[in-house]
Amino acid sequence: MLTQINRKLVINAYLLSKLRYMCPIWGTCPRSTKLQVEQMLRRAGRFVLKLQKYDTVKHEMSAELKWLFPDYMYQYELLNLAYSIFIKS
């Protein structure tokens, strides 16, 4: 049986790393695509937190897991890229 820490490590390694890598692509997609990404994140959050299918998970994902939702993740990655271009160069 996986502990919550191990479940979070698995999701961070397999799902969130790919979402962050592909963020510039799906970040500019239609709202329906962002909703699919958000649903995937919510399912992963429920898996990590061991919640049921219809339990609310939005607050727990941001407070406990420190995960960002798609719009905020896109903004964060975009600002991170701009910072690395302008400040570090």
Secondary structure, 3 states (H helix, E strand, C coil): CCCHHHHHHHHHHHHHHHHHHCHHHHCCCCHHHHHHHHHHHHHHHHHHHCCCCCCCCHHHHHHCCCCCCHHHHHHHHHHHHHHHHHCCC
